[in-house]
Amino acid sequence: MAEIKYDIIKNFGFLSESSKQWTKEVNLISWNGREPKYDIRDWAPDHEKMGKGVTLSKDELRILRDILNQMEI
C-alpha cells in the first residue's frame, strides 16, 4: 500500500474525544501535496494515525453548512 502524505494546514477544532484519547477533528489538510481540502476524521493524539473520514471541497462544505442550518436539531 502506498504511503499517504498529509499536511494539516489548519485545525478548526474537535468534535469529540474517545476513551482512547483519539479526537474527531475538523481540519484543512493537503493530501499528497494536492490543494488543501476540509476534512473530518478521527486522529490519534500524535496525529501519526488516523481513522476513516470525509474530505470536502469548499463548495461541498458550503452545501453541508446549508443543509445543517436547515435541520431542526
Secondary structure, 3 states (H helix, E strand, C coil): CCCCCEEEEEEEEEEEECCCCCEEEEEEEEECCCCCEEEEEEECCCCCCEEEEEEECHHHHHHHHHHHHHCCC
